[in-house]
Each structure stands twice: as C-alpha cells, then as structure tokens.
Amino acid sequence: MKTSLVIMAAGIGSRFGGGIKQLEPVGPNGEIIMDYSIHDAIAAGFNKIIFIIRKDIEEDFREVIGNRIEEVAKKYDVEIAYAFQDLKALPEGIECPEGRTKPWGTGQAVLACDGLINEPFAVINADDYYGKEAFVQIHDFLLDYTPEKPNHLAMAGFILKNTLSDNGGVTRGICAVNKEGYLTDVEETKNIEKTSTGARVGDREIDPNVNVSMNFWGLTPEFVNTLKEGFVEFFENIKDPLKDEYLLPIYIGELLRENKLSVKVLEVQDSWFGVTYKEDAPVVKASFKELIDNNVYSTDLFNDIK
C-alpha cells in the first residue's frame, strides 16, 4: 500500500543560513533533524514524501534539502512531491484580512496537499525529532486503513517528561486517553516547564508521564475533506482575523468531543528532540552523537536502510 509522509516545513525562514532552526546541523556530516525523520520514515516503509513549503522559498529549499533528498528517494523508490502553503488559499468567499501576515496554521498546511494525497498519510513537523519507534508504529497503523474506516485516525503519544526543554517553557497538547488507548481530548497547554519533580504550568503541577501530542498524526485520505469543512467553520467563528490559527490538534479535539472520529494513541517511549531555544542546539547535537555512538544511526545516514 502507498503511504505518505507529509512534512510541514512552510515555517522555515525565507532566508536560508544562520539562525534558521530547521536547518541547524545536528549530525556529523551536517545532517539536519529533517534528514533523520526522512531516514526513519523510509526505513519504516513510507514510500512517498510530501514537503509543505512556501512558494517563495522553493528554490532555496530544493537547493539545501529537496534535491539531495530526491537523490536518496530514487535509490529507495520513494516518490517526492511538493505542496505550497499560501496565506491567500482560503475557502470560497473568504478574503485574506488586510494586515494578516501569519500563516493560518497546521490545518491549512495539510490542506495544501489536497490533490496530492490519495492514500493514508502521516503528518510531522519539519523541526522535530521523533525517533524510529514513532514512524514504525504510525506506518503499521496506516497499513490497516480501509475506506470503510475513514474516521479512524492515530497519534504518536509521547511521554511529557521526554519532550521538555531545560531552557524554558514549551507548548504541548496534553492528552486524555481512555483505558482502550483512544484519545478523548487534547488540551493545548503553553509554557510547560521542566522541574526537579516533573513538570508544571505556573503553580500547577503536571504528571510528567502523561501522553502529549507532538503533531505526529496518522490520517486517512478522507480526512482532507473533513479539514476543508473545518476550515470553513473556523472562519465562521474566528475572533482575531490577524492572529487566529487553524490548528490540527485543536480541530481534532473538537471532532473528538462531537464523537465524529476516533484517534488511537500509539505510545512512544523515545525522547523527542527539538531546537525550541538557541540553547537547545548543543544538547540536540550531543543527543544525536549518543545515538550514533550507540549504533542507532550510521555516520553514513541513508546507506544503512535495508
């Protein structure tokens, strides 16, 4: 079965080079986090990769990332496609508010793939390292897709304590999961700080072992149409036209509360890495060095895929 990996990279800065966190080298040969995600996806069995970018960075993106990955993809018979997130790509009858410069969020990003996706697919952030286990679990889930189960989705559930930064607060989707392992709610929670006993938000302690969403979803091709309907509803209820965003976890949470879909939580024990703060970069690089020292990855990254 065809399975796609959708990488949300439209947030990459328009000027490539220093200071762009998605392009911070983390591996021994200048590999970036996205390289490891693509490696893990191909190794898990994904055979199509869709990059969501902006049209204005296409040339630079292909030069820095795309052309190189296309060469790798040929070797493993993996299809590469590009989708373009456009601020003005809005539902019929909706005009972009004057003064709006901020993208419309991850929900609109996935809608940029409309017409490219006819198979079950996963969605990830470009600048997050998820670990091998998450890709294997999500891919295995997607292989069970049938058109008779269009609303049966999945999410990689990371353990909160494995996703925190030593350098400041982070935003995570804190998950409520029932005894059958299905998601019942996602609470987007900002400024979660690491503490000596676990985690907290302000004065509130948070269970460090709770599942959190890191925006790694397993979705069906039919879900793209559901997202279209949700985008229309988003504009019917918008409060701040210059800042509000159409976000995957928030919309999926709404659908859950309305009993319109199910989301299987696939618990992942791997640690998440990401460069949320500039000070995170040395820690992330050291973490990848440790993974390579422990033979999780080869120094010649893509040549170890069986």
Secondary structure, DSSP 4 states (H G I P E B T S, - for coil): ---EEEEE-TTS-SS-STT-GGG---STTS--HHHHHHHHHHHHT--EEEEEE-GGGHHHHIIIIIHHHHHHHHHTT-EEEEEE--TT---TT--PPTT--S---HHHHHHTTTTT--S-EEEEETTEE--HHHHHHHHHHHTT--TT-TTEEEEEEEEGGGS--TTS-EEEEEEEE-TTSBEEEEEEEEEEEE-SSSEEETTEEE-TTSEEEEEEEEE-TTHHHHHHHHHHHHHHS-S-TTT----HHHHHHHHHHTT--EEEEEEE-SPPEE-SSTTHHHHHHHHHHHHHHTTSS-SSGGGG--
